[in-house]
Amino acid sequence: MGALILALNAGSSSLKYGAFTIDGNRCEAVAGGTVAGADHAEGFDAIAARLDGATPDAIGHRIVHGGPDLFDPVVVDADVTSRLEAACAFAPLHGPAALSLIGAARRRFPDIPQVACFDTGFHRDLPPVAAVLPVPARLRAEGIRRYGFHGLSCRSIVRQLGDDLPERLVIAHLGSGASVTAVRAGRSVDTSMGLTPSGGVVMATRSGDIDPGVLLFLLRERGMTAATLEELVDKKSGLLGVSDRSGDMRTLREAREAAPEARLAIDIFCRSVAKQIAAMIVSLGGIDMLVFSGGIGEHDAATRDAICADLAWAGVPRAGEAGAVGVRVCAPDEEEQIARETAALVGHGATVRADA
């Protein structure tokens, strides 16, 4: 029957999960879903109940940021927990939720391995031209660098492409959080998010990249604190900030005819993504395939079409057109990726390569 691996994917307000039986390279889903509207302890209890009394052989957790020295999957012990707590400074929206979930899982299943799988892992070996941020060496020595995120999603897509994986691939993961990644021969060589998941393209409520002078102005002239700036950049900006209505693309699409601000927010988002894809084309020296993933990327054809229209110069076709670049829509399966990496680490699955 293989090992039973439970994969947990904690967001700031919801919890996705998948249970898989894994035997070597064979991976079969046996349960999955989303738990929303509950704290993570309650959510985990609901998930455990759906396993019909079965005890997992291991539990894998998606960890957004492991700090400067945690990239590869690792069994969570006291030392790892301490380092994850320190890494919350890099991802305050996601780190505490993940730690809360690990604690709930440990209390329910104290004798089975808990494995941390990192979104930053796929980008660990970015070349210096992409990884190094233009700040003094003393700050870089403290771990300030480009980390990149959505790595479990990217690995899942690379795995799913299999023999169709091109030499030069760009992945546009577009959801409430969004990023664009350049992949050469299965390895990340550049990506839009930086030190934290707040950087890069415009997102639902996150500003993405913004002139640092704006933040300095708000500190100096408006008396904002670090906490109020964090609230502004992560929760009140992006699509929500421009539209003054919603960070949900579906809501903005419904309102766009009557609300110019909604139309503008959509246009800014699409142009932001297209510009980052263009940047990744530079990093790759060209593009063979563009993959859209994430909730917006998978389900919003109008957004995909607008982005592709901006990239016609690079041979990227719109829907129904022919072009030099392949365009695909691919649903990432982060939970299966977590399960595979967890099984490989604890000895229940085939080895998962760093670029697979």
N, C-alpha and C positions, 0 to 999 in steps of 0.2 A: 504493500500500500504506500510505502514511502513515508517521509517525515511530514508532520503537520506543522506548517509555519504560518504564524499570524503576523500580518504586516499592518502597521498603524501609521497613518498619515495625518498628523495633527496640524490644523490651521488655527488661526486666532479665534475663530468662532464656530468651527465645525470639525468633525472628525471622520475621516474616511478610513475604511479598513478592508482587508481582503484576507481570506484564509485559503491556503494552497497546500496540496500534497505534492511533495517534490521527491523525485527519485532519479538521481543523476541529472541529466538534462531535461527530463520530463517534468513539467510543471502544470498542474491541473487546479483550476479554481473550484473551491467547494462552497464558498460563501463570500459575500461582500456587500458593501453599501455605505451609507453616510448617516452619521448620528449628529443631529443639530439641536441647538437650544438647550444643551445641558453642559455642566462642567465636565472635565475630562474623566474624573473619577466615576461619575454617574454614567457617562458615555461608555467607559470601558466595561462597567458592569453589564450594560445592555449588550455590548458585543460578546462578552463571555457567555451570556445566556444563549446567544444565537449559535454557539458551538455545540449545543445539545450535550453538554457534559464532557466533551472531549477536552483533553489538556494538550495545548500545543507543545511541540518539542523545542521550539524557540520562538521568540517574539522580536520582530524587527521594527525599528522606529525610524521615520524620516526626521532627520535633524537638519535644519536649514543652514546653520553655521556652527562649525566646530572650532572656530578660532584659528590661530596661526599654525597649529601642529596636529590637528585632528582632521584627516581627510578620508582615510580608508576605513571600511567597516570595522567596528571594534566591539567586543563584549563590554557592557557597561559594568564597571566596578566603582569603588569609592573614589579612586583617582580620576577616572573618566568623568564621573559625576561632578567632581570639583572643577574640572576643566570646562565642562559644559556650562556650569554655572557662571564661570568667568566669561565664556563666549556669549552669554546673553547680552553683554554690552554691545555686540555687533548686530544682534538681531532681537531687539526687545519686543517686537511684535510676535515672534515665533518661539524664541528660546524658552521662556517660562512655561508656555503651554506644553511644549514637548517634555520638559522636566516633570511637570505635573502628571502627564500621562505615563511616563516611565515609573513614577512613584506608585501610581494606581495599579499598573501591571505587576510590579514587584510585590505589592501587598496581596494581590489575588493569586499570583503564581510565584511564590518566593524561591522555588528551587529550579527554575528553568532559566536558560540564558536570555538576557535582554541585549539586543544588538543595536548599536547606533549606526545608521547609514546616512551619509552626508551629501547634501545637495552641492556642496563645494567640491566634492571629490573628483568629478569629471573634469574640473578645470585646474586641478592641482598643478599640472605641468605646463601651464601657459608659458609661452616664450617671454623673456624679459620685456620685449617691446610692448607686450600687451599687459603683463602682470604688474610692472613697476609703475607706481603713481608718482607724479612730479612733485614730490615733497622731500625735505632733507633726509639724509641717510639715517639720522638718529630716530626719526619717526618710522621709517621703513623697517628698522631693526626691531621695532616694537610690534610688528605685524600689520602695519598699514600697507596694503597692497590691493590689487584687484583680485577678488576671490571668485566671483561669478556664482550664479545660482541656477535653479531648475536643472541641476545636473542629473538627477535621477530620471527626470523626464527625457532629457537628451540621450542618456544611455539606453532608455527603453526604446526610443525611436531608432537609434543606431542598430540595436538588436533586431527590431522588427524589420528594418530594411534588408538585413541579411545580405544576400548576393547582389541586391540592387543598390547597395551603398555606394555612392559616387565618391570620387576623389575630393570634390569641393562641394560641401553641403552647407546650407544655411538653415538653421532651425529658428522659426519665429514662434515662441511660446507665448500666446496671447490670452490672458485671462484677467482676473482682477489684479494679479501681479503679472508683469510681462517682461520678457527679455528676448534678445536675439543673440544667437551663438554661431560662430564660424567653426566648422568641423572639417579638418583635412584628414582623409584616410582613417576616419573613426575617432580622431583625437581633437579636443577643443584647442583652438589656437587663438581665439579672441572671443569676447562676449561683452554685452552691453552693461550689465550690472557690475558694480565695483566692490568697494569695501563692504557695503551692506546691500540688502535687497531694495533699498530706496532709490538707487541710481539707475540710469539708463533711460529707456523710453518712458513717455507719459503713461500712467496707469490709472486704475479706477479712482483711487483717492491719493495716490502718491505722485509727487511732482516729476519724478525721474530727474535727470540731470538738470541742474539749475545754476545760473551764474552765482558763484559764491558771494559776490558783492551784494546780492539780494539779501542773503542771510546776515551779512555784516551790517547792512543798512538797518534791518529789523532789530538787530541787537543794539546798535548804537542809537538809532533815532526813535525806535518804538519801545525800547526797554524790554524786549522779549527775553525770556530765559531759555535755557536749553530745552526744558520740558515743553514750553509753548511752541518753540520752533519744531520740535519733533512732532507734536500734534498737528501743526500746520503742514509740514512736509509729507507726513505719512497718512494722515486721516482727513485732511480738508482740501487737498489740492487735486491735481490730475483732472480727470473727466468731471468729477464733482466740483472742483474749484472753478473750472472754466464755465461749466453749464449753470452753476448755482442751483442745480436741480437734483442730479443723481450721478453716481459713479457706475451705474449699470448701463451697459451699451444697449440692451433691449429697451429700457425706458427712454433713453435718448433717441433711439430710432423712432419710437412711437411719437415722440414730441417734436421731432425735427421740423416738421412742416410749419408748426405754429410758434416754435421757439428758436430764434436765430442763435441763441447761446448754445442750444443743444447741437445744432448743425456745426457750429464752430468747434465745439469740443470733439465731435466725431472727426472733423477734418484735421484738427491738430493731432489727434491720436494716430490717424492713418499716415500722415506725413512724418510724424516722429518715428514710426516703425519703419517706413520706407527709407528714411535717412540712415537708420541704424543698419538695415540690410545692405544699403550701399556701402557703408563703412566696412561691413564684414566681407563684401566682395573685394574691396581693396586689400584686406588682410589675407584673403585667399588667392588673390591674383586672378579672379574670375569666379564663376559660379556654374555648377552643373545641375544642381537641384535645390529648390526651395520647399521646405516643409512647414506647413502651418499646423499648430497644435494648440491645446488649451481651449477653454470654453468659447472665447471669441473666435480664435483661429479655426476651430472645427465647425462652428455653427453659424457664423455670420458671413455669408457669401458676399454681401455688399462691402464689408470691410476688406475682405481678401481682394476683391476686384479693384477697389480704390488703391490699395497698396501696390498691386501688380501693375496698374496703370502708370503709377509713378516710376516704375522700374522697367518700362518698355525699352528704354535705351540700352538696358543690359540683356535684352533678349528674354525677359520674363513675360510670359503670355498671360492675358486675362482668360477667364473661364470661357471655354469653347473655341479659343484661338490656338494656333500652333506657334511654337517658339523654340528657341535654341535651348532653353532651360526647362527642365522638368519641374512641375509644380504639383505637390501632393498635399492632401489633408490626412493627418495621422493622429489618432487618439493615443496619447502616451498612457502607459499603464505603470504608474509609479509604484503601486502596491505590489505588482508582480516583480518589479525590479528589486524592491526592498526584500521580498521573500527570497528571490534567487541569491542576492548578496548575503543574506542572513544564513541561508542553507549552506552556501559555500564556506562561510567562515566557521560554522560549528560542525562541519563535516558531513552534511546531509545532501550536498549538491555538487555538481561539477564546478570546477574553478571558473570564476568570473574574471576575465581580463580587465585591466584598468580601462581599456578602450572599447569594451564590449557592453 
